[in-house]
Amino acid sequence: MFNFAELEKKQKNGRRKKTIREVKKATLTPHYKNHYDYLEKHLPTIFKTVGINWDWNGGIIGAHGDKGYCYKNKWEKAGIDFCHGMVLYLMTYCQPYSDDVRQTKEGFKDPSEWVIENYNKFKNILPQTENTHNIEDN
């Protein structure tokens, strides 16, 4: 739980006063060191939820976790948190999702576009990051 007494003490010592939103985020949202930390913690459960066998795809973070950086700005402009974008991006390497992106009858489809097009289908199963917020924070 957030320590409001400590916040008041810091504010009296000349630090900037935190907004209500910052206080809510501090109490409600887990923080991750980077997207690898987020993926290591949540990807096995997410994959299980969407029907991807983690035992067959357990090395995917190490193999492809760096490849999404080139899409970071594109996803963020589309309103997609980078960690969330990386989850969907890694799904594109796995069956059955690779059939929609990498192994289509029409050939290769840009995975970053697939992430943007399909984000709303999956966003409710993705755990929050410091860059996402609760509905009540809108």
C-alpha atoms as a printed R data frame, in Angstrom:
    type eleno elety resid chain resno       x       y       z
1   ATOM     1    CA   MET     A     1   0.000   0.000   0.000
2   ATOM     2    CA   PHE     A     2   1.188   3.493  -0.769
3   ATOM     3    CA   ASN     A     3   2.557   5.409   2.227
4   ATOM     4    CA   PHE     A     4   0.805   8.796   2.209
5   ATOM     5    CA   ALA     A     5   2.698  10.003   5.287
6   ATOM     6    CA   GLU     A     6   5.980   9.419   3.450
7   ATOM     7    CA   LEU     A     7   4.635  11.346   0.445
8   ATOM     8    CA   GLU     A     8   3.741  14.328   2.644
9   ATOM     9    CA   LYS     A     9   7.208  14.234   4.224
10  ATOM    10    CA   LYS     A    10   8.888  14.237   0.780
11  ATOM    11    CA   GLN     A    11   6.645  17.073  -0.384
12  ATOM    12    CA   LYS     A    12   7.647  19.178   2.633
13  ATOM    13    CA   ASN     A    13  11.310  18.557   1.758
14  ATOM    14    CA   GLY     A    14  10.840  20.350  -1.561
15  ATOM    15    CA   ARG     A    15  10.063  17.502  -3.931
16  ATOM    16    CA   ARG     A    16   7.358  17.970  -6.546
17  ATOM    17    CA   LYS     A    17   3.857  17.105  -5.410
18  ATOM    18    CA   LYS     A    18   2.529  13.940  -7.060
19  ATOM    19    CA   THR     A    19  -0.731  14.008  -8.939
20  ATOM    20    CA   ILE     A    20  -3.643  11.741  -7.987
21  ATOM    21    CA   ARG     A    21  -2.950   9.697 -11.127
22  ATOM    22    CA   GLU     A    22   0.683   9.143 -10.106
23  ATOM    23    CA   VAL     A    23  -0.395   8.043  -6.640
24  ATOM    24    CA   LYS     A    24  -2.964   5.604  -8.115
25  ATOM    25    CA   LYS     A    25  -0.383   4.205 -10.522
26  ATOM    26    CA   ALA     A    26   2.065   3.685  -7.671
27  ATOM    27    CA   THR     A    27  -0.487   1.646  -5.748
28  ATOM    28    CA   LEU     A    28  -2.197  -0.240  -8.582
29  ATOM    29    CA   THR     A    29   0.378  -0.941 -11.267
30  ATOM    30    CA   PRO     A    30   3.310  -3.345 -11.081
31  ATOM    31    CA   HIS     A    31   6.559  -2.032 -12.506
32  ATOM    32    CA   TYR     A    32   8.941  -4.039 -14.670
33  ATOM    33    CA   LYS     A    33  12.621  -3.420 -15.362
34  ATOM    34    CA   ASN     A    34  12.106  -3.904 -19.096
35  ATOM    35    CA   HIS     A    35  10.004  -5.857 -21.576
36  ATOM    36    CA   TYR     A    36  12.044  -9.015 -20.956
37  ATOM    37    CA   ASP     A    37  11.073  -8.900 -17.280
38  ATOM    38    CA   TYR     A    38   7.401  -8.515 -18.262
39  ATOM    39    CA   LEU     A    39   7.592 -11.349 -20.805
40  ATOM    40    CA   GLU     A    40   9.388 -13.737 -18.445
41  ATOM    41    CA   LYS     A    41   6.751 -13.160 -15.800
42  ATOM    42    CA   HIS     A    42   3.595 -13.286 -17.946
43  ATOM    43    CA   LEU     A    43   4.183 -14.927 -21.331
44  ATOM    44    CA   PRO     A    44   3.802 -18.577 -20.200
45  ATOM    45    CA   THR     A    45   0.365 -17.849 -18.726
46  ATOM    46    CA   ILE     A    46  -0.712 -15.716 -21.680
47  ATOM    47    CA   PHE     A    47   0.374 -18.399 -24.155
48  ATOM    48    CA   LYS     A    48  -1.572 -21.028 -22.232
49  ATOM    49    CA   THR     A    49  -4.642 -18.756 -22.263
50  ATOM    50    CA   VAL     A    50  -4.523 -18.295 -26.061
51  ATOM    51    CA   GLY     A    51  -3.813 -21.973 -26.785
52  ATOM    52    CA   ILE     A    52  -0.079 -21.883 -27.465
53  ATOM    53    CA   ASN     A    53   2.007 -24.697 -26.000
54  ATOM    54    CA   TRP     A    54   4.675 -23.093 -23.806
55  ATOM    55    CA   ASP     A    55   6.734 -26.302 -23.662
56  ATOM    56    CA   TRP     A    56   7.291 -26.089 -27.422
57  ATOM    57    CA   ASN     A    57   7.873 -22.326 -27.458
58  ATOM    58    CA   GLY     A    58   9.682 -21.654 -24.169
59  ATOM    59    CA   GLY     A    59  12.807 -20.260 -25.854
60  ATOM    60    CA   ILE     A    60  10.915 -17.652 -27.843
61  ATOM    61    CA   ILE     A    61  11.807 -14.718 -25.587
62  ATOM    62    CA   GLY     A    62  15.543 -15.298 -25.971
63  ATOM    63    CA   ALA     A    63  15.250 -16.041 -29.677
64  ATOM    64    CA   HIS     A    64  12.976 -13.181 -30.729
65  ATOM    65    CA   GLY     A    65  12.612 -10.798 -27.772
66  ATOM    66    CA   ASP     A    66  14.876  -8.191 -29.361
67  ATOM    67    CA   LYS     A    67  13.187  -8.115 -32.767
68  ATOM    68    CA   GLY     A    68  10.253  -5.920 -31.770
69  ATOM    69    CA   TYR     A    69  12.295  -2.803 -31.060
70  ATOM    70    CA   CYS     A    70  11.899  -1.625 -34.658
71  ATOM    71    CA   TYR     A    71   8.109  -1.548 -34.147
72  ATOM    72    CA   LYS     A    72   8.070   0.189 -30.756
73  ATOM    73    CA   ASN     A    73   7.247   3.697 -32.034
74  ATOM    74    CA   LYS     A    74   4.667   2.397 -34.496
75  ATOM    75    CA   TRP     A    75   2.842   0.472 -31.765
76  ATOM    76    CA   GLU     A    76   2.972   3.343 -29.307
77  ATOM    77    CA   LYS     A    77   1.531   5.718 -31.937
78  ATOM    78    CA   ALA     A    78  -1.309   3.191 -32.309
79  ATOM    79    CA   GLY     A    79  -1.838   3.286 -28.516
80  ATOM    80    CA   ILE     A    80  -0.248  -0.103 -27.824
81  ATOM    81    CA   ASP     A    81   2.123  -0.487 -24.899
82  ATOM    82    CA   PHE     A    82   5.463  -1.947 -26.040
83  ATOM    83    CA   CYS     A    83   5.267  -4.928 -23.666
84  ATOM    84    CA   HIS     A    84   1.791  -5.745 -24.958
85  ATOM    85    CA   GLY     A    85   2.962  -5.364 -28.541
86  ATOM    86    CA   MET     A    86   5.801  -7.778 -27.841
87  ATOM    87    CA   VAL     A    87   3.399 -10.417 -26.510
88  ATOM    88    CA   LEU     A    88   1.361 -10.289 -29.715
89  ATOM    89    CA   TYR     A    89   4.512 -10.095 -31.840
90  ATOM    90    CA   LEU     A    90   5.851 -13.290 -30.244
91  ATOM    91    CA   MET     A    91   2.480 -14.952 -30.840
92  ATOM    92    CA   THR     A    92   3.054 -14.451 -34.584
93  ATOM    93    CA   TYR     A    93   5.841 -17.040 -34.431
94  ATOM    94    CA   CYS     A    94   3.481 -19.701 -33.035
95  ATOM    95    CA   GLN     A    95   0.654 -21.801 -34.430
96  ATOM    96    CA   PRO     A    96  -2.157 -21.025 -35.085
97  ATOM    97    CA   TYR     A    97  -1.300 -17.286 -35.238
98  ATOM    98    CA   SER     A    98   1.621 -17.708 -37.619
99  ATOM    99    CA   ASP     A    99  -0.930 -18.832 -40.236
100 ATOM   100    CA   ASP     A   100  -2.307 -15.258 -40.219
101 ATOM   101    CA   VAL     A   101   1.081 -13.571 -40.502
102 ATOM   102    CA   ARG     A   102   4.149 -15.542 -41.424
103 ATOM   103    CA   GLN     A   103   2.788 -18.537 -43.299
104 ATOM   104    CA   THR     A   104  -0.270 -17.170 -45.102
105 ATOM   105    CA   LYS     A   105  -1.549 -18.356 -48.476
106 ATOM   106    CA   GLU     A   106  -0.841 -14.851 -49.786
107 ATOM   107    CA   GLY     A   107   2.701 -14.887 -48.385
108 ATOM   108    CA   PHE     A   108   4.305 -12.920 -45.592
109 ATOM   109    CA   LYS     A   109   2.293 -10.219 -43.773
110 ATOM   110    CA   ASP     A   110   3.972  -7.534 -41.694
111 ATOM   111    CA   PRO     A   111   3.801  -8.730 -38.050
112 ATOM   112    CA   SER     A   112   3.630  -5.165 -36.739
113 ATOM   113    CA   GLU     A   113   0.417  -4.601 -38.682
114 ATOM   114    CA   TRP     A   114  -1.012  -7.887 -37.359
115 ATOM   115    CA   VAL     A   115  -0.272  -6.689 -33.816
116 ATOM   116    CA   ILE     A   116  -2.134  -3.426 -34.425
117 ATOM   117    CA   GLU     A   117  -5.081  -5.125 -36.154
118 ATOM   118    CA   ASN     A   118  -5.475  -7.786 -33.447
119 ATOM   119    CA   TYR     A   119  -4.604  -5.878 -30.272
120 ATOM   120    CA   ASN     A   120  -8.227  -5.296 -29.249
121 ATOM   121    CA   LYS     A   121  -8.910  -9.052 -29.377
122 ATOM   122    CA   PHE     A   122  -6.229  -9.752 -26.781
123 ATOM   123    CA   LYS     A   123  -5.782  -6.599 -24.667
124 ATOM   124    CA   ASN     A   124  -8.088  -7.780 -21.888
125 ATOM   125    CA   ILE     A   125  -5.874 -10.781 -21.088
126 ATOM   126    CA   LEU     A   126  -2.636  -8.755 -20.969
127 ATOM   127    CA   PRO     A   127  -1.423  -7.732 -17.490
128 ATOM   128    CA   GLN     A   128  -0.884  -4.025 -16.959
129 ATOM   129    CA   THR     A   129   2.474  -2.285 -17.154
130 ATOM   130    CA   GLU     A   130   3.510   1.145 -15.930
131 ATOM   131    CA   ASN     A   131   2.556   2.448 -19.388
132 ATOM   132    CA   THR     A   132  -1.027   1.194 -19.227
133 ATOM   133    CA   HIS     A   133  -3.665   2.350 -16.814
134 ATOM   134    CA   ASN     A   134  -6.913   1.348 -15.218
135 ATOM   135    CA   ILE     A   135 -10.182   2.399 -16.815
136 ATOM   136    CA   GLU     A   136 -10.922   4.647 -13.831
137 ATOM   137    CA   ASP     A   137  -7.752   6.649 -14.590
138 ATOM   138    CA   ASN     A   138  -9.138   7.901 -17.941
